Amino acid sequence: MADETVTRADLSEAVYQEVGLSRNESAELVESVLSEIADTLTIGETVKISSFGSFSVRQKGQRVGRNPKTGEEVPILPRKVLIFRASNVLKNRVNGDTAEEAANADGLDSDKPFQPTNTLPPIGNGTLYRSGS
C-alpha cells in the first residue's frame, strides 16, 4: 500500500493536466467542489457522488465512557459524526476489479452510454444542483 497522501494541490494539478484549465482555475474548481460538499454536510444534507460514494452526517447520542487510566466513568456528549460509504463501483475498483466488473456491480449496463437524468446549471453561478431541491 502506498504511503503517499493526495492533497488539494495534487487534485488541482490533476485537473490542470486532465481538463486543461489554468492552474488558478483548477485550484478554484477544486476549492469550489470541496466547499460545496462541506457546506452541504454542514446543513445536514447527504452528498451522493455516483460511482464513488456518499457522505452523510449522523447524530450520536450522549453515552458514558471510561477514562482508560483511572477507570472513572466520563460522560461523552452528543455530537455529529461524518460517515462515508463507498459505492460498489469504488469498492471493486480498489480491490482490482476491471471497470466493466465494477460498473456491473452497481447494476449499470456497460453497453449503454451514460444518460444524465437531470440538467445541471453551469458552474460558477454560486449554486450547484441538489437532488432534494
Number of C-alpha atoms within 10 A of each C-alpha: 3 4 4 6 6 7 9 12 13 12 16 22 20 15 19 17 13 9 10 12 15 14 16 11 14 21 20 13 18 17 15 15 13 13 12 16 16 15 12 17 16 14 9 15 16 20 19 18 11 12 16 14 16 15 18 17 18 12 11 12 10 11 10 9 13 12 10 8 6 7 9 9 11 11 11 13 11 11 10 12 10 12 12 13 13 17 19 18 25 21 17 18 17 11 10 11 15 13 14 14 16 23 19 14 17 15 11 16 12 13 7 7 8 9 6 7 6 8 7 11 11 10 12 9 7 9 11 13 12 12 9 6 4
